[in-house]
Amino acid sequence: MTEQKKIVLEARGLVKRYGHVTAIDHADFDLRAGEVLAVIGDNGAGKSSLIKALSGALIPDSGEILLDGEPVHFKTPMDAREQGIETVYQNLAVSPSLDIADNMFLGRERRRPGILGKVFRMLDKKGMHEDAKAKLSELGLLTIQNIGQAVETLSGGQRQGVAVARAAAFARHVVIMDEPTAALGVKESRRVLNLIKDVRDRGLPVILISHNMPHVFEVADRIHIHRLGRRVAVVKPDTHSMSDAVAIMTGALDPNDHPAGAFAA
């Protein structure tokens, strides 16, 4: 039997209600070290609410979230970021008028050392540009030649690459990617999928939320299937087909009736 990897991020019994509507219904979740975990579910299944709770954008009514086995309480996305959890959003959350380096360090700007930074509050532009270029090169984004060019001059795939590089640069525990290829063409989607694999191979576990089943089955190590506000199964691409996953997701197939069972090791 293959030894299971350490659980990095875990949730137990999460509940979130909006009046009479239950968005998260005693949901469980676990992300292991060195894996891409895809989270899939039909519209209204509650997967977005689950991910918002894990990234600090939503406060659950009850249940607990553990990071490296220790309970954490996120009140804002900044709380999650301080714990090393970075999120890449599908709406390309970058500032188009700023250059690539400024976007990489947006909200984390570094000041120059000594009196220039402390008294005159001057930014370390040179250092940030050098670090941004190194990070983009590390992730294979060498097609971006000028680190000082405005993000609005980049293609959709390159903009998403900047967002992924920013997350990978500052994440210490987890990178969450919310529909990262939804607004991209085939070629640019390919680049982002390769980036996801690169981030995982560098040792950072990735949570991938996606409706694109071929993409999910290409890059995911395990697939968390969410339905009616809770996790109903965790499967692997080598034990379940896309049809199996969709059938479980829609309720057409009881995961326990599958030969591989409901939960993959």
C-alpha positions as CSV (number, residue, x, y, z in Angstrom):
1,M,0.0,0.0,0.0
2,T,1.3,3.5,-0.9
3,E,2.1,5.6,2.1
4,Q,-0.3,8.6,2.3
5,K,1.3,12.0,2.2
6,K,1.0,14.5,5.0
7,I,-2.3,16.6,5.1
8,V,-1.4,20.2,4.7
9,L,-4.9,21.9,4.8
10,E,-7.9,20.2,6.3
11,A,-11.5,21.1,7.1
12,R,-13.9,19.2,9.3
13,G,-17.7,19.7,9.5
14,L,-17.8,23.1,8.0
15,V,-21.3,24.7,7.9
16,K,-22.4,28.0,6.3
17,R,-26.0,29.0,6.1
18,Y,-27.7,32.1,4.6
19,G,-31.1,32.1,6.2
20,H,-32.9,29.0,5.1
21,V,-30.2,28.2,2.4
22,T,-27.4,25.9,3.4
23,A,-24.3,26.6,1.3
24,I,-21.9,24.3,3.2
25,D,-23.5,21.3,4.9
26,H,-21.0,19.7,7.4
27,A,-18.4,19.6,4.7
28,D,-15.0,17.8,5.0
29,F,-11.8,18.5,3.0
30,D,-8.2,17.5,2.9
31,L,-5.3,18.6,0.8
32,R,-2.1,16.6,0.9
33,A,1.5,17.7,0.4
34,G,2.8,17.7,-3.2
35,E,-0.5,17.2,-5.0
36,V,-2.9,18.9,-7.3
37,L,-6.4,18.4,-5.8
38,A,-9.2,19.3,-8.1
39,V,-12.5,20.4,-6.6
40,I,-15.5,19.8,-8.9
41,G,-19.3,20.2,-8.5
42,D,-22.4,21.3,-10.3
43,N,-23.5,24.9,-10.0
44,G,-25.0,25.5,-6.6
45,A,-23.1,22.5,-5.1
46,G,-21.4,24.7,-2.6
47,K,-17.8,24.3,-3.8
48,S,-17.2,28.0,-4.2
49,S,-18.4,28.6,-0.6
50,L,-16.1,25.9,0.6
51,I,-13.1,27.4,-1.2
52,K,-14.0,30.9,0.1
53,A,-13.9,29.5,3.6
54,L,-10.5,28.0,3.0
55,S,-9.1,31.2,1.6
56,G,-10.6,33.5,4.2
57,A,-13.2,35.2,2.0
58,L,-16.0,33.6,4.1
59,I,-16.4,32.8,7.8
60,P,-18.1,29.4,8.4
61,D,-20.8,29.2,11.0
62,S,-19.3,26.1,12.5
63,G,-16.6,23.5,11.9
64,E,-12.9,23.8,11.9
65,I,-10.0,24.5,9.5
66,L,-6.5,23.1,10.2
67,L,-3.3,24.1,8.6
68,D,-0.4,21.7,9.2
69,G,-2.6,20.1,11.9
70,E,-3.1,23.3,13.8
71,P,-6.5,25.1,14.0
72,V,-6.7,28.4,12.1
73,H,-9.4,31.1,12.0
74,F,-9.5,33.2,8.9
75,K,-11.6,36.4,9.1
76,T,-10.3,37.9,5.9
77,P,-8.3,36.8,2.8
78,M,-5.3,38.7,4.3
79,D,-5.4,36.3,7.3
80,A,-5.1,33.4,4.9
81,R,-2.3,35.1,3.0
82,E,-0.4,35.7,6.2
83,Q,-0.5,31.9,6.7
84,G,0.9,31.3,3.3
85,I,-2.3,30.5,1.4
86,E,-2.4,32.4,-2.0
87,T,-5.4,32.4,-4.4
88,V,-5.4,33.0,-8.2
89,Y,-8.9,34.1,-9.3
90,Q,-10.5,33.5,-12.7
91,N,-11.2,37.2,-13.3
92,L,-7.4,37.9,-13.8
93,A,-7.0,39.9,-10.6
94,V,-4.2,42.1,-11.8
95,S,-3.9,45.9,-12.2
96,P,-3.7,46.5,-16.0
97,S,-2.1,49.9,-15.8
98,L,0.8,48.8,-13.6
99,D,3.8,46.9,-14.9
100,I,4.6,43.3,-14.3
101,A,6.9,43.8,-11.3
102,D,4.4,46.2,-9.6
103,N,1.7,43.6,-10.0
104,M,3.9,40.9,-8.6
105,F,4.5,42.9,-5.4
106,L,1.1,44.6,-5.3
107,G,0.2,45.0,-1.6
108,R,3.7,43.8,-0.6
109,E,5.8,46.6,-1.9
110,R,9.3,46.7,-0.5
111,R,11.1,49.9,0.5
112,R,14.7,50.8,-0.1
113,P,17.1,50.0,2.7
114,G,18.3,52.7,5.1
115,I,17.1,56.3,5.3
116,L,15.7,56.4,1.8
117,G,13.1,53.8,2.7
118,K,12.5,54.6,6.3
119,V,12.3,58.4,6.1
120,F,11.5,59.1,2.4
121,R,9.5,55.9,2.0
122,M,11.1,55.2,-1.4
123,L,10.4,51.8,-3.0
124,D,13.0,49.3,-3.9
125,K,12.1,49.3,-7.6
126,K,15.3,47.7,-8.7
127,G,15.1,44.8,-6.2
128,M,11.5,44.1,-6.9
129,H,12.1,44.1,-10.7
130,E,15.0,41.7,-10.3
131,D,13.0,39.3,-8.0
132,A,10.0,39.4,-10.3
133,K,12.1,38.5,-13.3
134,A,13.8,35.7,-11.4
135,K,10.4,34.3,-10.4
136,L,9.0,34.5,-13.9
137,S,12.1,32.8,-15.3
138,E,11.8,30.1,-12.6
139,L,8.3,29.3,-13.8
140,G,9.3,29.3,-17.5
141,L,7.6,32.6,-18.4
142,L,10.6,33.8,-20.5
143,T,8.3,35.0,-23.3
144,I,7.7,38.1,-21.1
145,Q,10.9,40.0,-22.2
146,N,10.3,43.3,-20.5
147,I,9.5,43.1,-16.8
148,G,8.6,46.8,-16.8
149,Q,5.9,46.6,-19.5
150,A,2.3,47.3,-18.5
151,V,0.2,44.2,-17.8
152,E,-2.5,45.6,-20.2
153,T,-0.1,44.9,-23.1
154,L,0.0,41.1,-22.2
155,S,-2.2,38.4,-23.6
156,G,-4.7,36.7,-21.3
157,G,-2.4,33.7,-20.8
158,Q,0.5,35.9,-19.9
159,R,-1.6,37.9,-17.4
160,Q,-2.7,34.7,-15.8
161,G,0.9,33.6,-15.7
162,V,1.8,36.8,-13.8
163,A,-1.0,36.0,-11.3
164,V,0.3,32.4,-10.9
165,A,3.9,33.6,-10.5
166,R,2.8,36.1,-7.8
167,A,0.9,33.3,-5.9
168,A,3.9,30.9,-6.2
169,A,6.3,33.6,-5.1
170,F,4.6,34.3,-1.8
171,A,2.7,31.1,-0.9
172,R,4.3,29.0,1.8
173,H,1.6,26.4,2.2
174,V,-1.1,26.3,-0.5
175,V,-1.9,27.8,-3.9
176,I,-5.7,28.0,-4.7
177,M,-6.6,28.4,-8.4
178,D,-10.2,29.3,-9.1
179,E,-11.1,28.5,-12.8
180,P,-7.7,29.7,-14.0
181,T,-8.3,28.7,-17.6
182,A,-12.0,29.8,-17.9
183,A,-11.3,33.0,-19.9
184,L,-8.4,31.6,-22.0
185,G,-7.9,30.0,-25.4
186,V,-6.4,26.6,-26.1
187,K,-2.8,27.7,-26.3
188,E,-2.9,29.9,-23.3
189,S,-4.8,27.3,-21.3
190,R,-2.0,24.9,-22.1
191,R,0.5,27.3,-20.7
192,V,-1.4,27.7,-17.4
193,L,-1.9,23.9,-17.0
194,N,1.9,23.6,-17.3
195,L,2.3,26.3,-14.7
196,I,0.1,24.4,-12.3
197,K,2.3,21.3,-12.7
198,D,5.4,23.4,-12.2
199,V,4.0,24.9,-9.0
200,R,3.2,21.4,-7.7
201,D,6.6,20.0,-8.7
202,R,8.3,22.9,-6.7
203,G,6.6,21.4,-3.6
204,L,3.5,23.6,-3.2
205,P,0.2,21.7,-3.2
206,V,-2.5,23.2,-5.5
207,I,-6.3,23.3,-5.1
208,L,-7.8,23.6,-8.6
209,I,-11.4,24.6,-9.0
210,S,-12.6,23.9,-12.5
211,H,-15.6,22.9,-14.7
212,N,-13.2,21.8,-17.4
213,M,-13.1,18.0,-16.9
214,P,-10.3,17.3,-19.5
215,H,-8.1,19.8,-17.7
216,V,-9.1,18.3,-14.3
217,F,-8.2,14.8,-15.4
218,E,-5.0,15.9,-17.0
219,V,-3.4,17.7,-14.0
220,A,-5.2,16.4,-10.8
221,D,-3.7,13.8,-8.6
222,R,-7.0,13.5,-6.7
223,I,-10.5,14.9,-7.4
224,H,-12.8,16.1,-4.6
225,I,-16.4,15.8,-5.7
226,H,-18.8,18.2,-4.0
227,R,-22.6,17.8,-4.1
228,L,-25.4,19.4,-2.0
229,G,-23.0,21.3,0.2
230,R,-20.7,18.5,1.1
231,R,-18.0,16.2,-0.1
232,V,-19.5,13.0,-1.5
233,A,-16.3,11.3,-2.9
234,V,-12.6,11.7,-3.6
235,V,-11.5,9.8,-6.7
236,K,-8.4,9.4,-8.8
237,P,-8.1,9.9,-12.6
238,D,-6.6,6.4,-12.9
239,T,-9.4,4.7,-11.1
240,H,-12.4,6.7,-12.3
241,S,-13.4,8.0,-15.7
242,M,-14.7,11.5,-16.5
243,S,-18.1,9.9,-17.0
244,D,-17.9,8.4,-13.5
245,A,-17.0,11.8,-12.0
246,V,-19.8,13.6,-13.7
247,A,-22.3,10.8,-12.7
248,I,-21.2,11.1,-9.0
249,M,-21.3,14.9,-9.2
250,T,-24.9,14.9,-10.5
251,G,-26.1,12.1,-8.3
252,A,-26.6,9.6,-11.1
253,L,-24.0,7.2,-9.6
254,D,-23.6,6.3,-6.0
255,P,-19.8,6.4,-5.4
256,N,-20.0,3.3,-3.2
257,D,-21.3,1.3,-6.2
258,H,-18.1,2.0,-8.2
259,P,-15.5,-0.9,-8.1
260,A,-12.9,1.5,-6.8
261,G,-15.1,2.8,-4.0
262,A,-16.0,6.2,-2.8
263,F,-12.6,7.5,-1.6
264,A,-9.2,7.0,-3.3
265,A,-6.1,6.7,-1.2
